[in-house]
């Protein structure tokens, strides 16, 4: 019993404070809630069907509390249009025109890709052929240079051998051979 007595609220002695709206809040027609009523998916699949009620739907009376009927219809129209441009539409399916245009585009694009690949292949083939020709020219030039170096080396070797052979021959052979001075020994120079 004592607990029940403690839970009773005390009577208020002061008046609660009055709430005043800021200028931004006064401009809003609808308040923004921290948790939305609909999920993004549900809103994205159904917002295109949002309309104001009509008499054909069986309503007896309409009361427009915030705005008149024309302003309310314009607001709904603008709201749906804004959602169309900013929100993901979950159940959007392309039409027949898009499907045919898309197929034509894919065909054209594949033709362009094949032409581009053919061009790239021909450029690569020309580059390979050019590199092969240059390599062949370089090999021929190098072979000619080696052959010229070998010929020059051979000429020098022949000249050196001829010069050595001339340097080795005795002086008597140069003047007529051994017949003139057979058995003669060359005279030695005596120091003076």
N, CA, C and O of each residue as an XYZ file, in Angstrom:
768
protein
N       0.808     -1.183      0.000
C       0.000      0.000      0.000
C       0.856      1.253      0.000
O       0.482      2.278     -0.570
N       1.997      1.159      0.640
C       2.867      2.324      0.702
C       3.435      2.666     -0.669
O       3.619      3.839     -0.993
N       3.713      1.647     -1.471
C       4.255      1.874     -2.808
C       3.233      2.554     -3.703
O       3.589      3.418     -4.504
N       2.020      2.191     -3.582
C       0.968      2.775     -4.397
C       0.818      4.254     -4.086
O       0.515      5.044     -4.980
N       1.020      4.630     -2.864
C       0.900      6.027     -2.465
C       2.049      6.832     -3.043
O       1.867      7.987     -3.429
N       3.220      6.239     -3.104
C       4.399      6.947     -3.602
C       4.315      7.195     -5.105
O       4.912      8.155     -5.593
N       3.611      6.382     -5.834
C       3.556      6.496     -7.281
C       2.604      7.574     -7.751
O       2.665      7.970     -8.916
N       1.758      8.049     -6.920
C       0.817      9.086     -7.330
C       1.578     10.370     -7.637
O       2.431     10.790     -6.855
N       1.270     11.002     -8.783
C       1.975     12.239     -9.116
C       1.530     13.387     -8.216
O       0.398     13.459     -7.740
N       2.465     14.249     -8.023
C       2.162     15.420     -7.213
C       1.401     16.422     -8.064
O       1.658     16.531     -9.263
N       0.495     17.136     -7.486
C      -0.236     18.135     -8.270
C       0.707     19.247     -8.700
O       1.590     19.653     -7.943
N       0.514     19.739     -9.924
C       1.402     20.767    -10.473
C       1.026     22.125     -9.914
O      -0.139     22.520     -9.873
N       2.038     22.799     -9.499
C       1.811     24.123     -8.946
C       2.017     25.194    -10.014
O       1.448     26.283     -9.934
N       2.830     24.876    -11.003
C       3.112     25.855    -12.056
C       2.441     25.431    -13.350
O       2.140     24.254    -13.549
N       2.212     26.385    -14.219
C       1.682     26.065    -15.543
C       2.810     25.570    -16.421
O       3.931     26.067    -16.311
N       2.549     24.598    -17.296
C       3.609     24.139    -18.187
C       3.985     25.266    -19.160
O       3.160     26.132    -19.455
N       5.234     25.256    -19.659
C       5.649     26.320    -20.571
C       4.900     26.213    -21.905
O       4.570     25.115    -22.353
N       4.644     27.331    -22.514
C       3.964     27.334    -23.815
C       5.006     27.115    -24.910
O       6.137     27.594    -24.825
N       4.600     26.395    -25.917
C       5.503     26.071    -27.023
C       5.319     27.092    -28.122
O       4.197     27.420    -28.509
N       6.443     27.594    -28.621
C       6.393     28.539    -29.736
C       7.173     27.953    -30.907
O       8.258     27.402    -30.720
N       6.638     28.068    -32.086
C       7.289     27.542    -33.283
C       8.267     28.562    -33.838
O       8.060     29.773    -33.756
N       9.335     28.030    -34.402
C      10.304     28.907    -35.067
C       9.729     29.305    -36.424
O       8.777     28.682    -36.894
N      10.296     30.343    -37.068
C       9.779     30.750    -38.387
C       9.862     29.622    -39.423
O       8.978     29.504    -40.271
N      10.918     28.788    -39.366
C      11.031     27.666    -40.313
C       9.930     26.643    -40.069
O       9.358     26.103    -41.016
N       9.634     26.380    -38.808
C       8.590     25.414    -38.486
C       7.217     25.932    -38.892
O       6.352     25.152    -39.290
N       7.012     27.238    -38.795
C       5.733     27.825    -39.199
C       5.518     27.699    -40.704
O       4.378     27.602    -41.159
N       6.606     27.701    -41.484
C       6.514     27.575    -42.945
C       6.175     26.156    -43.382
O       5.631     25.968    -44.470
N       6.480     25.154    -42.565
C       6.240     23.765    -42.935
C       4.758     23.424    -42.829
O       4.091     23.785    -41.860
N       4.255     22.721    -43.843
C       2.880     22.238    -43.797
C       2.837     20.901    -43.074
O       1.898     20.608    -42.334
N       3.889     20.078    -43.305
C       3.963     18.762    -42.683
C       5.221     18.689    -41.851
O       6.276     19.165    -42.269
N       5.119     18.101    -40.685
C       6.297     17.972    -39.847
C       7.127     16.775    -40.301
O       6.588     15.809    -40.841
N       8.416     16.842    -40.084
C       9.306     15.752    -40.452
C       9.478     14.847    -39.246
O       9.774     15.299    -38.140
N       9.286     13.562    -39.488
C       9.394     12.600    -38.403
C      10.775     11.953    -38.443
O      11.355     11.789    -39.516
N      11.302     11.585    -37.272
C      12.611     10.929    -37.274
C      12.557      9.526    -37.892
O      13.540      9.069    -38.476
N      11.428      8.854    -37.766
C      11.254      7.527    -38.362
C      10.136      7.657    -39.401
O       9.015      8.031    -39.055
N      10.430      7.349    -40.676
C       9.398      7.511    -41.713
C       8.290      6.466    -41.584
O       8.493      5.384    -41.033
N       7.120      6.815    -42.104
C       5.981      5.888    -42.070
C       6.191      4.714    -43.014
O       5.791      3.590    -42.711
N       6.818      4.971    -44.159
C       7.049      3.941    -45.166
C       8.542      3.748    -45.378
O       9.322      4.691    -45.251
N       8.930      2.539    -45.698
C      10.343      2.295    -46.031
C      10.624      2.871    -47.418
O       9.702      3.151    -48.185
N      11.894      3.041    -47.725
C      12.279      3.590    -49.032
C      11.789      2.699    -50.165
O      11.355      3.198    -51.203
N      11.854      1.401    -49.977
C      11.420      0.468    -51.032
C       9.923      0.596    -51.292
O       9.498      0.695    -52.443
N       9.125      0.593    -50.228
C       7.664      0.687    -50.380
C       7.301      2.027    -50.999
O       6.452      2.086    -51.889
N       7.928      3.099    -50.544
C       7.644      4.410    -51.112
C       8.044      4.451    -52.587
O       7.332      5.032    -53.407
N       9.182      3.837    -52.928
C       9.649      3.834    -54.316
C       8.762      3.029    -55.243
O       8.701      3.320    -56.438
N       8.076      2.029    -54.727
C       7.207      1.217    -55.580
C       5.777      1.737    -55.647
O       5.022      1.322    -56.527
N       5.381      2.631    -54.745
C       3.977      3.052    -54.705
C       3.737      4.533    -54.893
O       2.590      4.917    -55.122
N       4.735      5.389    -54.812
C       4.448      6.826    -54.812
C       3.845      7.323    -56.123
O       3.208      8.376    -56.141
N       4.030      6.594    -57.215
C       3.433      7.013    -58.484
C       1.912      6.893    -58.464
O       1.231      7.498    -59.292
N       1.380      6.116    -57.527
C      -0.069      5.904    -57.436
C      -0.728      6.872    -56.454
O      -1.941      6.800    -56.263
N       0.014      7.757    -55.838
C      -0.546      8.683    -54.864
C      -1.412      9.728    -55.573
O      -0.979     10.355    -56.539
N      -2.641      9.904    -55.080
C      -3.562     10.926    -55.605
C      -4.431     11.432    -54.464
O      -4.404     10.902    -53.353
N      -5.191     12.458    -54.764
C      -6.192     12.928    -53.809
C      -7.469     12.119    -54.036
O      -7.719     11.662    -55.152
N      -8.270     11.938    -53.004
C      -9.508     11.174    -53.184
C     -10.481     11.900    -54.125
O     -10.483     13.128    -54.213
N     -11.301     11.114    -54.819
C     -12.262     11.663    -55.771
C     -13.657     11.153    -55.412
O     -13.791     10.163    -54.693
N     -14.684     11.820    -55.908
C     -16.064     11.423    -55.607
C     -16.396     10.058    -56.192
O     -17.225      9.332    -55.644
N     -15.753      9.704    -57.303
C     -16.017      8.414    -57.933
C     -15.580      7.250    -57.045
O     -16.023      6.118    -57.240
N     -14.736      7.519    -56.096
C     -14.246      6.474    -55.204
C     -15.224      6.192    -54.065
O     -15.011      5.272    -53.276
N     -16.281      6.970    -53.981
C     -17.328      6.681    -52.995
C     -17.271      7.541    -51.744
O     -17.951      7.230    -50.766
N     -16.496      8.596    -51.738
C     -16.443      9.465    -50.567
C     -17.636     10.421    -50.581
O     -18.068     10.880    -51.638
N     -18.160     10.711    -49.389
C     -19.315     11.603    -49.272
C     -18.899     13.061    -49.261
O     -19.530     13.903    -49.901
N     -17.828     13.357    -48.526
C     -17.456     14.758    -48.341
C     -15.938     14.871    -48.283
O     -15.252     13.989    -47.766
N     -15.427     15.979    -48.828
C     -13.987     16.264    -48.752
C     -13.803     17.557    -47.988
O     -14.535     18.522    -48.209
N     -12.834     17.584    -47.094
C     -12.475     18.812    -46.399
C     -10.981     19.016    -46.566
O     -10.199     18.145    -46.188
N     -10.582     20.107    -47.103
C      -9.176     20.446    -47.275
C      -8.818     21.400    -46.138
O      -9.169     22.579    -46.176
N      -8.121     20.886    -45.133
C      -7.836     21.633    -43.914
C      -6.715     22.654    -44.108
O      -6.807     23.769    -43.596
N      -5.642     22.286    -44.849
C      -4.490     23.186    -44.952
C      -4.547     24.079    -46.184
O      -4.255     25.274    -46.119
N      -4.919     23.492    -47.279
C      -4.936     24.252    -48.529
C      -6.230     23.944    -49.263
O      -6.944     22.999    -48.926
N      -6.519     24.754    -50.266
C      -7.694     24.515    -51.092
C      -7.443     23.323    -52.008
O      -6.319     22.829    -52.084
N      -8.479     22.857    -52.704
C      -8.366     21.666    -53.540
C      -7.334     21.852    -54.655
O      -6.527     20.951    -54.887
N      -7.336     22.961    -55.332
C      -6.391     23.192    -56.451
C      -4.949     23.215    -55.938
O      -4.054     22.642    -56.560
N      -4.733     23.878    -54.807
C      -3.384     23.932    -54.240
C      -2.934     22.539    -53.785
O      -1.762     22.192    -53.930
N      -3.843     21.754    -53.246
C      -3.511     20.395    -52.794
C      -3.138     19.517    -53.981
O      -2.171     18.759    -53.909
N      -3.898     19.612    -55.079
C      -3.579     18.826    -56.277
C      -2.224     19.230    -56.844
O      -1.435     18.381    -57.259
N      -1.964     20.531    -56.858
C      -0.664     21.005    -57.363
C       0.470     20.520    -56.459
O       1.542     20.165    -56.948
N       0.242     20.503    -55.150
C       1.261     20.036    -54.217
C       1.566     18.554    -54.463
O       2.732     18.166    -54.533
N       0.530     17.732    -54.594
C       0.734     16.292    -54.847
C       1.476     16.100    -56.168
O       2.385     15.274    -56.258
N       1.091     16.855    -57.187
C       1.740     16.736    -58.505
C       3.234     17.075    -58.401
O       4.076     16.349    -58.930
N       3.557     18.177    -57.719
C       4.963     18.574    -57.554
C       5.721     17.564    -56.686
O       6.879     17.250    -56.960
N       5.071     17.066    -55.656
C       5.725     16.096    -54.772
C       6.079     14.826    -55.535
O       7.191     14.317    -55.394
N       5.154     14.304    -56.339
C       5.400     13.098    -57.132
C       6.502     13.378    -58.157
O       7.392     12.551    -58.354
N       6.444     14.545    -58.809
C       7.474     14.884    -59.800
C       8.856     14.972    -59.143
O       9.840     14.496    -59.710
N       8.934     15.569    -57.972
C      10.211     15.653    -57.255
C      10.733     14.252    -56.904
O      11.927     13.978    -57.024
N       9.825     13.375    -56.471
C      10.234     12.002    -56.145
C      10.699     11.255    -57.388
O      11.629     10.452    -57.309
N      10.074     11.503    -58.527
C      10.482     10.849    -59.773
C      11.919     11.209    -60.137
O      12.665     10.373    -60.647
N      12.299     12.449    -59.873
C      13.644     12.886    -60.256
C      14.701     12.570    -59.214
O      15.887     12.520    -59.542
N      14.305     12.358    -57.971
C      15.312     12.172    -56.927
C      15.324     10.787    -56.295
O      16.279     10.453    -55.594
N      14.315      9.985    -56.513
C      14.207      8.719    -55.804
C      14.377      7.543    -56.759
O      14.032      7.617    -57.939
N      14.905      6.485    -56.231
C      15.050      5.265    -57.018
C      13.678      4.610    -57.174
O      12.966      4.382    -56.196
N      13.325      4.314    -58.425
C      12.049      3.659    -58.688
C      12.335      2.171    -58.793
O      13.061      1.733    -59.686
N      11.769      1.401    -57.887
C      12.115     -0.007    -57.745
C      11.545     -0.888    -58.855
O      12.200     -1.839    -59.281
N      10.356     -0.590    -59.320
C       9.708     -1.479    -60.287
C       9.695     -0.900    -61.704
O       8.774     -1.166    -62.475
N      10.681     -0.136    -62.034
C      10.766      0.477    -63.359
C      11.221     -0.557    -64.379
O      12.239     -1.219    -64.176
N      10.484     -0.700    -65.465
C      10.808     -1.644    -66.528
C      10.885     -0.876    -67.845
O      10.006     -0.066    -68.138
N      11.931     -1.122    -68.644
C      12.031     -0.428    -69.930
C      10.947     -0.914    -70.893
O      10.502     -2.060    -70.829
N      10.533     -0.006    -71.788
C       9.476     -0.322    -72.738
C      10.007     -0.972    -74.010
O      11.204     -1.224    -74.152
N       9.077     -1.236    -74.934
C       9.434     -1.904    -76.189
C      10.359     -1.032    -77.029
O      11.314     -1.538    -77.618
N      10.091      0.278    -77.093
C      10.949      1.193    -77.862
C      12.381      1.122    -77.355
O      13.323      1.040    -78.144
N      12.543      1.153    -76.034
C      13.883      1.082    -75.470
C      14.557     -0.236    -75.821
O      15.740     -0.255    -76.160
N      13.812     -1.346    -75.744
C      14.384     -2.661    -76.033
C      14.900     -2.725    -77.475
O      16.006     -3.210    -77.715
N      14.102     -2.238    -78.437
C      14.547     -2.283    -79.839
C      15.721     -1.342    -80.069
O      16.675     -1.694    -80.762
N      15.653     -0.149    -79.490
C      16.753      0.806    -79.648
C      18.018      0.274    -79.007
O      19.111      0.445    -79.547
N      17.879     -0.368    -77.862
C      19.026     -0.942    -77.150
C      19.692     -2.043    -77.981
O      20.919     -2.106    -78.061
N      18.874     -2.917    -78.603
C      19.419     -3.985    -79.430
C      20.156     -3.418    -80.643
O      21.230     -3.901    -81.001
N      19.575     -2.392    -81.275
C      20.251     -1.741    -82.410
C      21.572     -1.128    -81.960
O      22.589     -1.237    -82.645
N      21.542     -0.492    -80.813
C      22.764      0.126    -80.295
C      23.838     -0.922    -80.027
O      25.008     -0.708    -80.345
N      23.447     -2.053    -79.445
C      24.406     -3.120    -79.163
C      25.018     -3.666    -80.448
O      26.213     -3.958    -80.491
N      24.201     -3.806    -81.504
C      24.722     -4.268    -82.787
C      25.718     -3.264    -83.355
O      26.807     -3.637    -83.791
N      25.340     -1.992    -83.346
C      26.226     -0.941    -83.859
C      27.518     -0.894    -83.062
O      28.605     -0.772    -83.626
N      27.391     -0.992    -81.759
C      28.569     -0.946    -80.896
C      29.490     -2.133    -81.157
O      30.711     -1.976    -81.165
N      28.921     -3.318    -81.370
C      29.764     -4.482    -81.646
C      30.477     -4.337    -82.991
O      31.623     -4.766    -83.129
N      29.809     -3.734    -83.989
C      30.464     -3.480    -85.286
C      31.624     -2.515    -85.091
O      32.705     -2.713    -85.645
N      31.397     -1.473    -84.306
C      32.470     -0.492    -84.050
C      33.638     -1.147    -83.337
O      34.795     -0.893    -83.669
N      33.336     -1.998    -82.346
C      34.411     -2.680    -81.616
C      35.216     -3.586    -82.537
O      36.442     -3.643    -82.443
N      34.521     -4.301    -83.436
C      35.249     -5.186    -84.350
C      36.128     -4.378    -85.300
O      37.256     -4.778    -85.589
N      35.620     -3.245    -85.789
C      36.438     -2.387    -86.661
C      37.641     -1.839    -85.903
O      38.748     -1.791    -86.439
N      37.427     -1.434    -84.683
C      38.532     -0.921    -83.881
C      39.570     -2.008    -83.635
O      40.770     -1.750    -83.720
N      39.120     -3.211    -83.332
C      40.052     -4.315    -83.101
C      40.816     -4.665    -84.371
O      42.007     -4.972    -84.314
N      40.139     -4.622    -85.522
C      40.828     -4.869    -86.787
C      41.899     -3.807    -87.026
O      43.014     -4.124    -87.440
N      41.559     -2.561    -86.767
C      42.526     -1.481    -86.958
C      43.719     -1.655    -86.025
O      44.869     -1.507    -86.440
N      43.437     -1.969    -84.762
C      44.530     -2.169    -83.808
C      45.420     -3.329    -84.233
O      46.642     -3.266    -84.102
N      44.788     -4.406    -84.751
C      45.565     -5.557    -85.202
C      46.434     -5.190    -86.406
O      47.588     -5.613    -86.487
N      45.885     -4.403    -87.345
C      46.684     -4.012    -88.516
C      47.828     -3.087    -88.113
O      48.927     -3.192    -88.658
N      47.583     -2.186    -87.168
C      48.652     -1.296    -86.689
C      49.731     -2.116    -85.993
O      50.922     -1.871    -86.184
N      49.317     -3.084    -85.190
C      50.294     -3.927    -84.495
C      51.089     -4.770    -85.494
O      52.296     -4.952    -85.334
N      50.408     -5.283    -86.526
C      51.087     -6.085    -87.540
C      52.108     -5.232    -88.294
O      53.225     -5.679    -88.553
N      51.717     -3.995    -88.647
C      52.648     -3.097    -89.338
C      53.843     -2.777    -88.450
O      54.976     -2.712    -88.928
N      53.596     -2.579    -87.174
C      54.686     -2.274    -86.251
C      55.644     -3.464    -86.146
O      56.860     -3.277    -86.109
N      55.106     -4.674    -86.097
C      55.948     -5.873    -86.021
C      56.763     -6.021    -87.308
O      57.958     -6.315    -87.269
N      56.088     -5.810    -88.463
C      56.803     -5.910    -89.739
C      57.901     -4.851    -89.835
O      58.999     -5.140    -90.312
N      57.617     -3.639    -89.388
C      58.612     -2.566    -89.421
C      59.786     -2.908    -88.514
O      60.941     -2.700    -88.887
N      59.501     -3.425    -87.337
C      60.571     -3.806    -86.413
C      61.408     -4.933    -87.010
O      62.630     -4.950    -86.855
N      60.755     -5.872    -87.690
C      61.491     -6.976    -88.318
C      62.391     -6.455    -89.440
O      63.536     -6.885    -89.571
N      61.865     -5.522    -90.253
C      62.698     -4.932    -91.323
C      63.883     -4.180    -90.736
O      65.005     -4.297    -91.229
N      63.638     -3.417    -89.691
C      64.736     -2.679    -89.063
C      65.756     -3.629    -88.460
O      66.958     -3.380    -88.552
N      65.302     -4.705    -87.849
C      66.223     -5.682    -87.270
C      67.040     -6.358    -88.372
O      68.233     -6.613    -88.207
N      66.382     -6.645    -89.498
C      67.081     -7.269    -90.622
C      68.138     -6.320    -91.184
O      69.264     -6.727    -91.469
N      67.755     -5.031    -91.341
C      68.717     -4.030    -91.832
C      69.893     -3.897    -90.877
O      71.044     -3.812    -91.305
N      69.598     -3.880    -89.587
C      70.661     -3.755    -88.590
C      71.583     -4.977    -88.639
O      72.800     -4.845    -88.507
N      71.001     -6.164    -88.828
C      71.812     -7.381    -88.900
C      72.705     -7.359    -90.142
O      73.878     -7.730    -90.080
N      72.136     -6.918    -91.275
C      72.934     -6.823    -92.506
C      74.051     -5.811    -92.338
O      75.194     -6.067    -92.719
N      73.722     -4.667    -91.770
C      74.731     -3.626    -91.551
C      75.837     -4.141    -90.627
O      77.020     -3.903    -90.868
N      75.439     -4.842    -89.574
C      76.418     -5.382    -88.626
C      77.291     -6.444    -89.304
O      78.499     -6.499    -89.074
N      76.672     -7.286    -90.140
C      77.440     -8.315    -90.860
C      78.438     -7.664    -91.818
O      79.575     -8.118    -91.939
N      78.007     -6.597    -92.498
C      78.922     -5.888    -93.411
C      80.072     -5.263    -92.627
O      81.223     -5.316    -93.061
N      79.765     -4.680    -91.489
C      80.805     -4.069    -90.675
C      81.798     -5.125    -90.190
O      83.005     -4.881    -90.183
N      81.300     -6.301    -89.782
C      82.196     -7.376    -89.338
C      83.066     -7.866    -90.500
O      84.265     -8.099    -90.343
N      82.432     -8.017    -91.674
C      83.193     -8.482    -92.847
C      84.275     -7.471    -93.212
O      85.396     -7.856    -93.544
N      83.946     -6.179    -93.152
C      84.937     -5.143    -93.456
C      86.055     -5.174    -92.418
O      87.226     -5.008    -92.761
N      85.700     -5.384    -91.158
C      86.715     -5.449    -90.112
C      87.619     -6.659    -90.321
O      88.833     -6.571    -90.132
N      87.031     -7.791    -90.712
C      87.831     -8.995    -90.967
C      88.758     -8.774    -92.157
O      89.929     -9.152    -92.106
N      88.244     -8.163    -93.234
C      89.096     -7.885    -94.403
C      90.230     -6.943    -94.037
O      91.376     -7.149    -94.437
N      89.900     -5.903    -93.270
C      90.943     -4.961    -92.864
C      91.973     -5.674    -91.991
O      93.174     -5.448    -92.144
N      91.533     -6.502    -91.110
C      92.440     -7.251    -90.241
C      93.314     -8.197    -91.077
O      94.517     -8.308    -90.842
N      92.707     -8.867    -92.040
C      93.473     -9.770    -92.917
C      94.526     -9.003    -93.717
O      95.661     -9.460    -93.852
N      94.145     -7.827    -94.250
C      95.118     -7.014    -95.001
C      96.289     -6.618    -94.108
O      97.450     -6.691    -94.512
N      95.964     -6.199    -92.897
C      97.016     -5.803    -91.962
C      97.906     -6.999    -91.626
O      99.126     -6.868    -91.525
N      97.285     -8.162    -91.455
C      98.057     -9.364    -91.139
C      98.969     -9.737    -92.307
O     100.121    -10.120    -92.101
N      98.451     -9.622    -93.537
C      99.275     -9.929    -94.723
C     100.434     -8.938    -94.822
O     101.567     -9.337    -95.093
N     100.160     -7.656    -94.607
C     101.208     -6.637    -94.659
C     102.247     -6.899    -93.580
O     103.449     -6.804    -93.832
N     101.788     -7.225    -92.391
C     102.714     -7.476    -91.295
C     103.561     -8.709    -91.586
O     104.757     -8.724    -91.295
N     102.951     -9.739    -92.156
C     103.701    -10.954    -92.496
C     104.710    -10.668    -93.601
O     105.835    -11.167    -93.567
N     104.307     -9.870    -94.574
C     105.216     -9.513    -95.661
C     106.361     -8.675    -95.117
O     107.512     -8.874    -95.505
N     106.060     -7.745    -94.224
C     107.101     -6.909    -93.641
C     108.040     -7.757    -92.792
O     109.250     -7.529    -92.788
N     107.507     -8.708    -92.094
C     108.329     -9.582    -91.263
C     109.209    -10.468    -92.158
O     110.384    -10.700    -91.874
N     108.612    -10.944    -93.222
C     109.382    -11.782    -94.149
C     110.503    -10.978    -94.785
O     111.596    -11.508    -94.986
N     110.272     -9.760    -95.094
C     111.306     -8.900    -95.682
C     112.370     -8.593    -94.653
O     113.547     -8.472    -94.994
N     111.981     -8.466    -93.424
C     112.942     -8.152    -92.384
C     113.790     -9.370    -92.058
O     114.917     -9.186    -91.599
N     113.350    -10.551    -92.254
C     114.082    -11.762    -91.923
C     115.083    -12.121    -93.033
O     116.106    -12.728    -92.718
N     114.861    -11.795    -94.269
C     115.750    -12.154    -95.379
C     117.127    -11.539    -95.154
O     117.227    -10.395    -94.710
N     118.238    -12.321    -95.469
C     119.585    -11.753    -95.343
C     119.814    -10.709    -96.428
O     119.171    -10.760    -97.477
N     120.721     -9.763    -96.191
C     120.958     -8.703    -97.161
C     121.516     -9.242    -98.475
O     121.285     -8.636    -99.521
N     122.249    -10.373    -98.457
C     122.827    -10.904    -99.698
C     121.738    -11.376   -100.623
O     121.914    -11.331   -101.841
N     120.665    -11.810   -100.119
C     119.591    -12.292   -100.965
C     118.937    -11.131   -101.687
O     118.429    -11.275   -102.799
N     118.957    -10.014   -101.054
C     118.357     -8.875   -101.701
C     119.173     -8.444   -102.905
O     118.611     -7.923   -103.868
N     120.501     -8.650   -102.876
C     121.356     -8.166   -103.953
C     121.583     -9.206   -105.022
O     122.205     -8.890   -106.037
N     121.146    -10.346   -104.867
C     121.384    -11.301   -105.932
C     121.355    -12.712   -105.438
O     121.466    -13.626   -106.255
N     121.222    -12.943   -104.233
C     121.054    -14.278   -103.731
C     122.343    -14.852   -103.202
O     123.289    -14.102   -102.964
N     122.415    -16.134   -103.011
C     123.554    -16.825   -102.421
C     124.606    -17.133   -103.457
O     125.753    -17.417   -103.112
N     124.242    -17.082   -104.702
C     125.201    -17.440   -105.741
C     126.403    -16.517   -105.728
O     127.530    -16.980   -105.906
N     126.203    -15.271   -105.529
C     127.302    -14.315   -105.588
C     128.203    -14.492   -104.408
O     129.418    -14.348   -104.544
N     127.685    -14.786   -103.300
C     128.545    -14.839   -102.131
C     128.486    -16.179   -101.483
O     128.255    -16.264   -100.277
N     128.692    -17.263   -102.250
C     128.586    -18.574   -101.683
C     129.742    -18.852   -100.759
O     130.898    -18.608   -101.104
N     129.444    -19.342    -99.626
C     130.469    -19.703    -98.689
C     131.075    -18.520    -97.991
O     131.867    -18.697    -97.065
N     130.746    -17.359    -98.386
C     131.311    -16.183    -97.730
C     130.460    -15.830    -96.520
O     129.232    -15.913    -96.525
N     131.147    -15.455    -95.543
C     130.453    -15.013    -94.351
C     130.429    -13.513    -94.377
O     131.372    -12.887    -94.861
N     129.478    -12.980    -93.919
C     129.441    -11.507    -93.896
C     130.492    -10.984    -92.948
O     130.797    -11.573    -91.911
N     131.011     -9.896    -93.335
C     132.083     -9.312    -92.533
C     131.492     -8.639    -91.312
O     130.455     -7.977    -91.355
N     132.168     -8.834    -90.284
C     131.728     -8.220    -89.058
C     132.361     -6.854    -88.935
O     133.523     -6.666    -89.295
N     131.687     -6.006    -88.483
C     132.235     -4.666    -88.289
C     133.116     -4.675    -87.061
O     132.785     -5.232    -86.015
N     134.194     -4.062    -87.231
C     135.107     -3.975    -86.108
C     134.985     -2.597    -85.492
O     134.801     -1.602    -86.193
N     135.083     -2.551    -84.259
C     135.027     -1.241    -83.597
C     136.296     -0.475    -83.811
O     137.350     -1.107    -83.890
N     136.290      0.764    -83.906
C     137.458      1.560    -84.181
C     137.993      2.203    -82.983
O     138.993      2.917    -83.061
